[in-house]
Every structure is written in C-alpha cells, then in structure tokens.
Amino acid sequence: MTTAPGRRSRFATDPDWSLRSAILSPGMVGIAVLTASYLRVLFHVTDVVGGTGLLIVEAGAVLAVGAVLAGRVDTRTALLGSAAALLAGMAAYYLSIPASQRALIDAGSVLTDLAALLSGLSVFRLIQAEIWVLAVLPAPLLGSWLLALRGNYPLSAAIGGSALGLFVLTGDAGFLTTLAGAVGAAVAVGFGELTPRRAIALHWDTVVLVVTAMIVLSSTVSLVPGAAGGPVLGGSATPTLEGNVVDNADNVGIVGAIRLSPEVRFSVESERQGYWRVGAYDRYTGGSWVRSGEARSYDGQLDGPPGPSIEIEQTITAESTLNSMPAVWKPVSVEGAVQRATQVTAESGLRAAAPIAEGESYRVVSQRPAYTIDDLRMAGTDYPETVEQRYLSLPDSTPDRVGERAATVADRANASTPYATAVAIESYLERNKEYSLNVERPRGSVADGFLFEMDAGYCTYYATTMAVMLRTQGVPARMVTGYTPGERVAEDEWVVRGLNAHAWVEVYFPATGWVAFDPTPSGPRESAAEQRVTQAREAGENGVDTNRTGPGEWTPTPTETTTAGTGNDTADAVTATDNLEEILRPGQEAPNGTVGNFTGGGEEGSSDEPALPTPEEVGYGLVLLFGGVAAARRFGFDTRLYRFVWLRYQPRADPVSDVERAYDRIETLLGARYRPRRPGETVEDYLDRLDVTDTRVYRVAGLYERARYGGDATAADADEAVEAADALVGERTPVLGRLRRAR
C-alpha cells in the first residue's frame, strides 16, 4: 500500500488504528457535523423538488463504499476518485437536460451559469435541480469521508467546506447551517490533529478562536440581506414591501414585519387599468418562492394567451430608478429605449436586465385573456404536462393538514371545478384572516403557519397560502408580484407608488391561460396605503407626489372588480363572490364584517412588544460569547481579571482564614512590585530583605504567622487585617494610585 508523499496513512503507522477508532475520533465528530450541514441543504432541495428518498439511498451507498475503500486507497487516489465522481456527475446532469435545451448550452453559457451560482444563483433556479443534487453529492461526500477515515482531517474538511461554501455563495445555506459547518470544520482540523487529551486541554482556546473567526467571516456572506429574506443580525431597518416582492429578483423570501414606501415609482398611460405585473414564481420552498429556469434576451414578438384576448397598450415612464418592467399580463411586444436591455423570463414575463433610469419610458402591448365566469367554470383539467410539472409541485415536508383544510373548504362550498375551488379558497382566506403589516414570520412552512397559527398577514402570506392550497387540490397555481393600479390622475393615466407593490395568485385554465385571483382583503390594504400617503404628505417627505398627484386630485369613484357571471373587460383579477357559503374555522364566530380589518404595522411595521431574539441571533450571540471566553484565556485576560477581582474583593469566612487571605493579598502586591517570596524564605526574612517600611505590613504579617502556625485569630484581628489589606491595595495598585493623584 502506497501513500501520498509527506503524509503516511494511519492505517500503516498505527497498529491500533481501525475503522471503529476512526469513526469515534474527535476529528470525525467534526467531519460528521460539517457533512451534515451541506447534506441538510441538499435534503432541503430534494424535499422541495422531488423527494429525499433517492438522496438518502445515494448518501448511504457512498458512505458504505467509502468505508470499504478506506483501508485500500491512499490520499492521492481518494482525491482523484472524488474529482472523477464530480466529472461523472456533471456529465449525468448534462445528459438529463432535454435535448432541445442542451442544444443551447456551450462553454460560454456553462461559465456564465457557474459564475451565477457563485454570485447568488440559488440551486432551486435549476430546472433539473433534483438531478443536479444527485449528480453532485457523491464527489464531496466520498472524498471527504475517505480522507477522514484515513485520518487526514485538514483535506477532508477542505473538501466538505468547499461544498458548504458553494451553498453559502448560492444563498441556500442559512445561518445555522453555516454555523454548524464552520464549527465542524474547525473541530475536525483542531481536535483531529490534537489527538492526545493533554494537547486538547492545552489548546482548546485556540480551536475555539478559529471556530469563532470562521463563523464571523462566513456569516458576513450568508447573512447579507436579500430577496430570500435571510436573517440580518444587528437589527437592520424593517424592509419595504416593494423591495421584498418586486425588486427584479429570481426569488421572493417571505419575511416578518414590513413597511410601506410612499415614493412614486412610475406612471402609466393606458386605455385600461390593471395590475401592473412584474413576475411569477413557480417553485415553493416552504419559506420562499423561486423562479426556476433562465431568462433570455427579448428578440421580438412574444406569444399571446391560448384563447381569446383583449389588446391593451401601455406606456410606462419611470419616475425614479426602476428595477423591474411592470406591465399588464400577457405582454407580447416591447418598444422603447429599454428594449435592448429587456429579458424574457421562463414564465414569459418581462425583466429589466439593467435599471431603468428616471424619465425613461417603454411601451408594452399586452393581450389580456378574455373570458367569462362560465368559461372558467367549464375549463376542465386538461393541463399541459409542463404546467403540471412546474405548478403542482410542493415540498414533501408540506404538512398534510394544509391539503386537508383546502379539501374541507372546497367541500363546504360544493366546489366541483378548479374555478369553484379557487374562488372558495380565495373567499375563505379573505374572510378569515386580517390584514396586517406587523407580523412575525412562522417557522417551517409559511402556508401552514399562516393557515393554522396566524390571525393576520399581508399579501405574500395570502398569495402563498392560496397557491399552496390550490396545488394540494391538483389546481395549477403560482404566486405573482407586481403593483396594484395606483392613483388615477386622468382618464387614461395612473401614478404608482412603492406602497402599491402587491402579490397575488394566478391559476391556470386550459384554453384561457393564466387568470389572476387576489385573496388579500382589498379594503384594509387600500386603507393602509392611503394612511401611509397621508402621513408622508403631512411629514413633508420627498418623492410622494408628482405634478399630477396630491390631495384633491381627480380620482374616479372606485368600481367593483369582476364578479360571477361577468366578463373581464375592465377588471384584472377574479375576486370571491358574495353569495358563497360562509366558511369558518372550527369553533370561530361569524366575523360580522370585522374580518380583514387593518391591524397595525403603520409606517415601520413596529410593535410595542419587544421582539424576541431569533434562533440565529441567539446562536450568533453564543458564538461570540464562547469566542470571547477563549480569547480571554488565550491572551491571559482571564488570569488578569481573576487577580484584579481577587485583590479587591475579600469575602469573609472565619477569623483565621480572613487573616491568612488578607496577608496573601498584601504579599501578592509585594511580589508584583518587587519579587515573590522564595521557597524556604520566612515571612520576616522576606519583609526585611525587601526593606518594607510600612508598619501595617508588619502588623498583618504578625497576625498571619500567629493564625497560620498557631491557629489563633480573633474577629478583631480579622477586621484589622482585612482593613489594612484593603487600604494597601487601594494605595499601591498603579491604576488606583494614578486616580488618587489625579483627584
């Protein structure tokens, strides 16, 4: 058996080294924690896109193969085997891509995708995400496991850390996952190399300091605030609704408390009002929405909806820098200076490849699906295979009670068609949940949390829950973001502010296409927006109005949106009809018009109740605490602090102990200023050789010798000795001495 130059295998050098001892070593514990951290990311991905069964089988097989090969291969072979597994996995992933899409892949696109992954492209964006995970897993797991079993913990941690680092860069590894991985890597390298217990006891502080540094550095990457709504330590400002849902991102995180921005974003000239749609998201992860697939450059006319449509022309002008391209669904053509930077997303929406500057305009022609309610009722369920694959999937971890509640809602409304099911669920959410900007994001599945644990939420909670409930019933649905119509300032002109940012649901109907549903109560939402605009105007905030807006400007009487039995020639979203049977949660009283009221949040979405720290904040705080303790020990601060307190604070016990402790304090001062007492040197000889002249020192020394060797001391002796020691400490301590002279 050969080994890599410079490092011999422990199988060869240590006769007691065995598979069992390798697995139970401190270094292996660290490798196990590191491995579990990146496996957790991969398990989450497969849970969302296709189930974890195959991944568990594959991981078990790789670990078994590694255990068999560990005693038969050297370090060099292990590294080459890991690289070969990676290349084979990438080839398998490439072959899994449909032939029509493989034809578009070249070296340039591969490098572009790699750069995108390293700069924040979530693995969830990959169309074949499950296959990608299964293809990637064997390489780091096999290499890291083989090297760890051979005792090469630094290389093992390097391979596992690289895998975790990739997911940190893609944004798929949360803070706690990153924290666990950093701890595991440091433990593997530190404790794995310091095998003897004495070495561990002597150097544990160094290992803890390395762990702390790794965590702090990794958290600066994994905790950058983004669309995914990852945790941000340090109490950053409450995010705006607009920044969270319509900031041209490929994923939308569902966050907690949120605020409204009153600033004007764009104006629209159009013959019809509408929901100014920005983007749609097909993949639900449990805590966020992701748009899978890649955007392509706009190269001309786009396809319209599958059925009849109404053509709508819009001219959108940016009133401030705009990061998205709002337009009525479904856009079919774009004109204007921004056309060159226009992209088309995988769901046929428009996307700005670069920010649109203030004053720039673009013209969009849209073909909005034309239908009647009867058309939707009779649409059937003959869905295209691609629609079923993308818009019916849910994480395997989605609680069963979500589907059970959706089925109950549909049954109580006698819903026998997808349209009736959609209206029943829309009505249920609108009637049974209140509107509030001041909420705490639930742990786990947001849809489950909003449905069963929360009384109120805002648009992303309503839209997420409705889309998930529909999918459990076999109805294709997706979450959509954009802007509500805004303030109408002329017959054919609207001004749209940041607070008009909104999220709703689109449901697919064969022969019609995607139809919008809005489960968020419109009255409370509009009241919250009006309240915010009024506050901003009274406070004199900038950017709230243009020369076409302001108090008293022309605004028509609001009209009702589409209801049962009408067409959609003027409305943009189907809303629940009023004649549906009231559907209540078990044991709940009828709302009597109170459901859907706006409940706080205000400008900042703040609460009078102090916010409890999140697990991420608690974990980060504990890391800093342990790191501080380790630093104190490593640099001797703990000893200095103990001495500082020991000199200045003497708890009282019995007279003999008090006298002895008082003299020890005085002798410590003398030792720091002159020299410590030598072994065999009596107290009297020590004081004489130092030429001490303070009579208090001799007095306490005499009491000490009598107490120490004669066991004789009174309470008065103890009081005298302690008072003298306190006085000498206050006078002779350099810091206190300088302070006394300053006074």
N, C-alpha and C positions, 0 to 999 in steps of 0.2 A: 504494500500500500504506500503510495506517494502522497506527499503533502505539499502545499504551497511553500515556496522559499520564505524563510524568515519566520514561519509560524508552524509548529508541529501540532498535529491533531492530539487532543487529549485522549482519544482512543488509543493512540500509540504510546504516549508518555505516562499515562496514569493507569495502572492496572486495576484500580478500584473504580475507574470511570465507567459508567454503564448508562443505558438508556433511561433507567429509572432515576439514577442520580442526576442526570442532565435535566430531566423534566422537573425535579424537585429543587433545583438550584435557585438561588436568589435572582440570578440573571434571567433565568427562564420565566420567572414570575413577571419581570418587566416586559419581556418579549410577548408574553401572553396578553398583557394589558394593551400593549401597542397594537398587536394583531387584532384584538377585539375592537379597537377604536376604528380602524378602517373597514373591518368587516361589518361593523354597525352601519356605516354609510352604504355599503353595497347591499346589505339586507334591506335597508330602507328603500333603496332604488328598486330592487326587485319586488318588494312588497307593493310599491305603487304601480309598477308597470307590468307585473306578470306573475307574482307569487315567489316565495322564497324556497320552495321545495327543491328545485334543481340546484340552487346555490348551496343549500345545506349539504346535499349529496356530494356536490363537487368539492366543497371545502373538506368534508370528511375523507374523501378519496385522496386528495392532495396531502393531507396530514398523514394518512396511512402510508402512502408512497414515501414521504419524507422520512418516516420512522424506519422503514425498511432499508432505505438507501443511505441513512446517516453513517453507518459503520463501513460503508463500501466506497464512498466517494470522498475526494479531497475538496478543499476550499475552491480551487480553480474550477473543478468540474461542476461544483454547485452553482457557481456564478454563471458559467456557460449554459448550464441547464436552465437557469432562470431566464436568461436572455433568449434562449431558444423557445421557451414556453411563451414569452411575450410576443415574439415574432409570429409564432403559430397562432396565437390567439387573435392578433390583429388581422392575419390572413383570413381566419374563420369569420371574423366580423365583417370584413370586406365582402366576402362571398355571400354573406347573409343579406346584404343590401340588394333590393330589387334591381334587376338588370338595367331598367330604364334610368335609375338614379346612379348606378355605377358608371354609366357612360359619361356622366358629368364630372366625375372625380378625376383630378390629375394631381401632379406633385404640388402645384401651387395651392390647390384647394385643401390638400392634406396639411400643408404647413400652416395655412390660414386657420383651419379648424384646431390644430394643435395650439397655435398662439391664442385662439379664442378660449380654449379650455384653461390655459394658464393665466388668463386675464379675467376669468369670472364666468365663463360659459358653463352653466350647470349641466351635469350629466343627464338630467331629466330632459334637456333640449334634444338629445339624440333620439331619432325616430326608433331605432332598434336598441334602446337603452338596455333591455334585459340581456340581449345577446352580447352587447359590449361588456357588461359586467361579467358574464360567464367567461368571456374571452380573456379579460384582463386578470381575473382573480388568480389563476394558477401561478403566474410569474412571481409576484411578490411573496405570496404565501409559501410556495415551495422553496424559493431561495432563502427567505428569512428563517423558515423552520429548519432546513438542513443546516445552515450555519449556526443557528442557536444550539442545536443538538450536538454539534461538534465543538461547542464552547467558544466560538468566535462571535461574541456578543456585539462588538462595535460594528462589524459588517452586517450582521443580522439586523441591528437597529437602523442602520443606514438604509437598507432595502425597505424595511417596514415604514420607516419615517418618510421615505420618498413617496410611497403610496399614499400615506396620510397627507403629506404636503400637497400632493396633487388635488385632493379633495378640499383642502383648505383654500387653495387658489380658485377652485371652481365654485366655492361658496356652499358646497354640500356638506361640509363638516362643521357642525355647530361648535359653540364654545366648549361645552362639557366634553364633547368627543375629542376636540383638540387638546383640551386639558389632560384627559386620560392618556392620550397618545404621547404627549410630551413627558408626562410622569413615567410612563412605561419605558420610553427610550432611555431616559436618564437613569432609571433604576437598573435597566439591563446593562448599560455601559459602566455605571458606577459600582453597584453591588456585584455585578457579574465579574468584574475584574478584581474586586476586593473580596475574594472568597473567604480568607480566614476571618473568624469573628472579631479578632483583635483589630484587624485592619478596618473592618466595617465600623467598629466602635470609635476608632480614631478619626475616621474621615467621613462620617455621615453628614456633617455640616457642609462639607464641600459638595457632596452629591445633591443635597437639598438646594444649595445655592445654584447649581447648574440647572436643576429642575425648574426653579423659580424663573431663572433667566429665559429658559426655553419657552415657558408658558407666557411670560410677558411679551416676548418677541412674537410668538405665534398668534397671540390674541390681537396684536395690532393689525394682523392680516385678516383673521377670521371674524373680527368684531367691527369691521368697517361698515357703517350703516348703508344699507342698500335696499333694493326693492323687495328682497326676501324678508325684510323685517327682522333681520338678525339682531341679537341683543347688543346694546351700546352701553358700555359701562361709563359711569361718570355723570349720568343724569343729563343727557343732551336734550335739546328742546323737543317738545312734542311735534311729531311730523304733521305735515298738512295732508288732507285727504287727496288733494290733487297730486302732490309728489308721490304718494303711495300708489295711486291707481292708474294715472295716465302720463307717466313720465317716460314713455317710449321704451319701457323695459320689457325683457322677454319673460320676466316672472313678476308676480304680484304677491307680496307677503301680506298676510292678514295680521295686523298689529292691534295694539290696545287703543288707549285714548288718542284722539286725533283732533286737529283743529281745522278751521276753515280759512281759506285765503280770500280776501275780498278784492284782490287786484284783477283788473281787466286783462284777459289773455288774448282774445281775438274777437273780431266782428265778422258777421256772416250776412251776405246779401243772397237771398234765396226766395223763390216764389212760394215755398212751403217751409214751415218749421219742422224740426226733427230733433232726434237725439243725435248729437254730433259724435259719431262712433270713432274710437281710436284703435282698439284692438280686442282680440278674443283669445281665450286661453283654454286649451283642451285637456291638460294633464293636471289632475288634482293630487297633491302630495299629502294631504291631511292638514297642513298648515299654510299652504300657499298654492298658487296656480302658476303653471308653466306653459309657455307656448312652445311646443316641440317643432322640429323642422327648422330649415334655414330660410332666410329672406333672400329674394332675388331682385335684381335691378328691374325697374319698370321699363318695358320696351314697347309700349303701345297699348292698344285696346285690351281690356280685360273682359272675361266672360260675365254675363249677367246672371240673374237667378234662373232656375229651371222652368218657372212658369211665367204667367203674365206679370208685368211690372209697370210702374209709374216712373217716368223720367223726371229727375229733379236736378236742376243746375244750381250750384252754389259757388260763390266767390268768398274765400276765407282770407282775411287780412290779419296778420299778426300785429297786435297792439303792444306786445312785449315779446321777448325771445320765446319762441315756441319750440318745444322738443318733440312734438308729435304732429300728425296730419289729420285733424278731425274731419269727418265727412259723413253724410247720411249713408247707411248701408243700402244697396251694394254699389261701391264705386266701380265704374267701367272705364273712365278716362281721366287724365290729369293734364292740365295745361298751365304754363307759367314758368317763371324763372327757376322755381324749385323742382321742376320736372326732372332735371338731370340728376338730382340727389334723392329721387323718390325710389323707395323699395316696395316690393310686394311681399307680404308675409305668407307663411304656409297656409293660412286660412283666408287668403285673398284680400286682406286688409292693406291699407296704405301705411307706410312708415317713412319718417324723415331720416335719411342717412346722416344728416347734419342739421344743427339747429337752424330754425327759420328766423331770420332777423326781424326786428321791429320794422313795420312798414311794408314788408314783402307780402305778396298775395299769390294765391294759386286758385285755379278754377277746377272744380270737380263735377263731372256728370255722373250721377248715380241712377241706378234702376232699382227702386224700392219694390219688393214683392207686393203684388196686388192680389188681394184675397178677400173673401167674405168669411164670416164665422162658420157658415155652413161648409165652405171649402176646407177649413181646418178640421171640422168635426168628421169629415168624410175622407181625410187624408190617408188613413191606413197606416201600416207599419212596414211597408216595403222599402226598408232603408238600404242605401248602398253599403257594400262591405266596408269601404274606407270610413264611412261615417260611423258605423257600429264599432269599428276597432278603436277609433280615436275618441269618440264621445259617449261611450257607455262604460269605459273602464273606471274602476275605483280601486284604491288600495285594499289589499286583502285584510288589513287591520281595521277597516271601517266597521264600527260596531253594528251588529245585526239589528239593534233596536232602531237604527235610522231607517232601514228599509221597512221594518215592521210598522213604524209610525207613518211612513209615506203610504203604505198599503191601507192602513186604517183610515187615513184622511181621504184617500180615493174611494174607498168602500162607502164611507159615510156620505159622500157626495154623489154616490151612484155613478162614479166616473167609469165609463166603459171604453173610452177612446183616449189616445195620448193628449188630445186637446183638453178634454174634460179633466184629465189628471193634472195637467199643467195649471189650469185655472183653479182647481181645488186646492193644490199646494200653494199657489200664489195667494189665494184668499186666506188660507189657514195662517200663513206667516204674517200677512198684512194685518189680520185681526187679532192675533195672539201674541205679538211681540211689539214692544215700544221702541221708539226711535231715540237713540242717544249717541252722542259722540264720546261720552265718558264711560268707557267700558274697560274691563280687564280681559286680555286675551286668554282663552282657556287653554289648558294643556291638552295635548293629544289632538284628535280630530276636531277641527273648528266647527264643522257641520253638526257633529254630535253634541259638542259643548253648547252651541247656540240653541239647538233644538230642545235640550233637556236640562241645561244648567243655567242658562242666561235668560233674563227677562227682557233685555233690551240690547240693541246694537245699531250699527249703521249699514250702509248699502252693501259693503263687501260681505258682511255676515248674512244678510238676507239673500243676496245673489248666490253665495257659496252654498248655503243650505238648500235653496230651491234646486239648484243644478244637481247636487248630490242626491237629493230625494228623488228627482226625476230619473236619474241614472239607475237607482235601485229598482225602478219600475220598468226598466227597459226603454225609456224615452231618451233619445239623444239630446244632450243639453250642454251648454258651455257658458262660462262666465265672460261677460263683455264689459269693457270700460270705455269711458268717454265723457261727454258733457251733456247735461240737460239743455233745453233750448236757450236758456238765458233770458236777459231782459230785452223785450221787444221795443225798439226805439223808432220804428217806422213800419209802414205796411209790409215791406219785404226786407227788413233788416233787424238783426239781433246782436246784442253785445253780451259776450260770455265771460264770466269771471272764474277765478280758480275755485270758488266755492260751488260752482256748477258741476265740478267733477263728480262722477257717479259711476256706479257699477250696476249692471242688470243681467238678465239671462236671455240667451237665445235658444230656441227649441227648433229642432229640425222636423219639417213636414215634407214628405215626398210630393213632388210636382209643384211645391211652393218655395221650398228652401228654408232659410233661417228666419224665424219670426221672433221679435223681441217681447219679453214679458218682464214686468217690473214689480217685484214683490215688496219693495220698500214703501211704506206709507208716504204718499206724496205731500199731504198736508203738513205734518210735522217737519219733514225735510225742507219744504219751502219756507216754513216759519223760521226755522233755524238760519237759513240763508238770509232772509230778509232782516232778521235781528242782527246778524253779523255785519251786513252792509250799513245798517243804521248806526251801529257802534263805530264803524270805521269812519263814516262821514262826520259824526259828532267829534271824533278824536282828531280829525284833520289828516288822516293817513293818506299817503300818496298812492296814485295809481288806481283809486277806487272808481273814478268816473272818467268819461271822455266828454267831448263837447256835445255828445248826443245823449248822455245819460244824466241822471241826477233826480232829486226829489221833484215830483210833479211832471216828469217827462211822460210822453204819450205811451200808454200801455193799455191794450185792449182787455176787455173782460175775459178772464180765463175760460176756456171751453173744455168740456168733458172729453176725455180720450175715448178710444174705440170701446164700445160695449157690445154685448151679444146681439147678433142679428144685423150689424152694420158693417160697412166696408172699412178700409184703412186708408182712404184717400187723403186724410188730413192728420191722422194720428200716427205715432211711430211705435208705440208699444201696446200690446194687448194687456188689459187690466182685468182684475177679477170683477165679475158681475155681482150686483147687489142681491140677486134672488137665489144665491146658493144657500144651502142649509148651513147654519152657523156650526162651525166645527171647533170644539173646545178641548183643551187638555183635560184629562180626567180630574173631576173634583173642582174645576175652576168655575167661578161665577161668570155670568154673561158680562161683557165689558161695558155695555150701555154707552157706547160712544167714547169711552175713555182710552181704549187700546190705540196705540200709535201716537200718543202724545209725546212731545219732545221733552226729554228728561235730562236737562243739564248739559254739561260739556262746554257750552259757551265758546269764547274765542280760543281759549287754550285747552279746553277739554280737561280741566283740572278738577280735583275733588277736594273737599275739606278733610277727608280721611287720609292719613299718611299712607303712602304706598309701601306695601311690604316688599322687602328685597326679593329679587328673583333668585332661583337656584344658581344661575350663572353668576350673579353678583355675590352670593354667599360663597360659592366656590372660589371665585377670584379673590375675595377677601381672605379666605383661609390660606390660599396660596401665598399671598403677601405676608400674612401673619407668620406662617412657618418659615418663609424665606427670611423674614426679619429676625426670627429666633436663631436661625442657622448663621446669619451674618454676624449677629452679636457674639455667638460662640466662636466663630471662625476668627474674628479680629479681636477677641478678648474683651468685648464690651460687657459680656455677662459677668466676668470676674470683677471688672472695674465697678459695675453697678452694684454688685453684691458688697464689695468693700465699702463703697460710698454709703450704702444704707447701713451696713454693719457698724461702721464707725459712729454714725449719727443717731442710731436708734437702739436703745438697750431695754428690752422687755425685762420686767422684774420677776425674779423667781424666789429663791431663798437667800439669806444674807451671805453665806459662803460663796455661792455661785455668782451673786451680784458683785462681790468684791473681786473675785477672780476675773470675771468678764471686764470689769472696769479697768483693771491693770492691763489686761491683754489689749484693750483699745489704746491705752497710752503707749505700750511697748510697740504697737503697730505704727504709731506716729513716729516714734523714735527711729524705728527701723527704716522708714521711708525717708527720713531726713538725714540720718547718719548711716547706721548699719544695723542689720538684725543681730540679736544676741546669738553668740556662737554656742555650739553644743558643749556642755560641761561648764559653761560660764555662769556663775551665780548672778542673781539679780543685783546684789550690792556691787560686785565687781564690774558688772556691765554698766551700771549708772556711774560709777567712779571713773571708768575709762572714757566714758563719753563726756565727762566733766559737766554733768547736768547740774544746774544751779537752782532750778525751780523747786522750792520746798514741797509743793503739792505732789510732785512726782515721788519724792522720797516717802512722803506720808502714805500715799496709796501703795507704794512698794512694800512698806512695813506691814500694812493691813493685809496685803496679798500673801506675804510669807507666813503670817500667823494663820490666815484662813487656809492656805494651801497645805501647810505642813502640820498645823495643829488642829485644823478643823474648827477654829474658833473665830466667830464674827457675829456681831450684833446687828440689829436693824439700823442703829445709828451709824455703825461702821459702814454698812452698805450704802446708806444715804450719802455719807461723806465721800465715799469712793466714787460713786456714780456722778455726783455733782462736780467733783474735781475733774473726772474724765470728760464730762460734757463741756466744761469750761475750757479745758486744754484743747479738745477737738475744735471748738469754735475759734480759738485763738491761733492754733498752729496750722490749721488747714489753709493751704495757699489761697484758694478761692475766697474763703470766708475772710482771710486776712486782708485781701485786697478790697473786699467790700467794706470792711470795717474802716480801713484807711480812707476810702472814698467818702464815707459819711463824715 
